[in-house]
Amino acid sequence: MKTPIMKPQDILVLAKIVAMGQNPWMGQDLAAELYISKSEISESLNRSKYARLLDFSKQKVNSAAFFEFLAHGIRYVYPAITKGRQRGFLTAFSAAPLNKKIASKTAIVWASENGTALGESIEPLYHTVGQAIQKDKAFYEIMSLIEAIRIGRVREIELAKNELKTRLQNYALQ
């Protein structure tokens, strides 16, 4: 048997489950909202279960383990790649909730022709992020916090980790 290796889209799937809170979901719901095929969602859930980021039922995120991975590993496993100035959707410390705490002259964006901001673009963890964030504010904020950890400096990373920790703790208490 081949050992499952985490993929970037697995982070999106886990973040979406957290954003959904107690709302019941099925794999087809995740597929539709994340613009990822049903089979890839199923494989993602299996990889996350294997990595102990999901419980045995594959319904509940292990929020402590997910936080640990995001806080200490994501920037090394999936480093942010800058792509130059482009139009797109604000992310990292340029988007809510960190944009209320951090003032920056340079906006950080996920490139998209549908975006309304101009800034330094970064490659998203997965190519469907720009579509998926438009439907779900909580998911958008979680993904922006993850991007702040990937691209930020010490202060931005610490603020993002604190925000993310609070959200994951709230999710765990539900």
Disulfide bonds with the S-S distance in Angstrom:
none
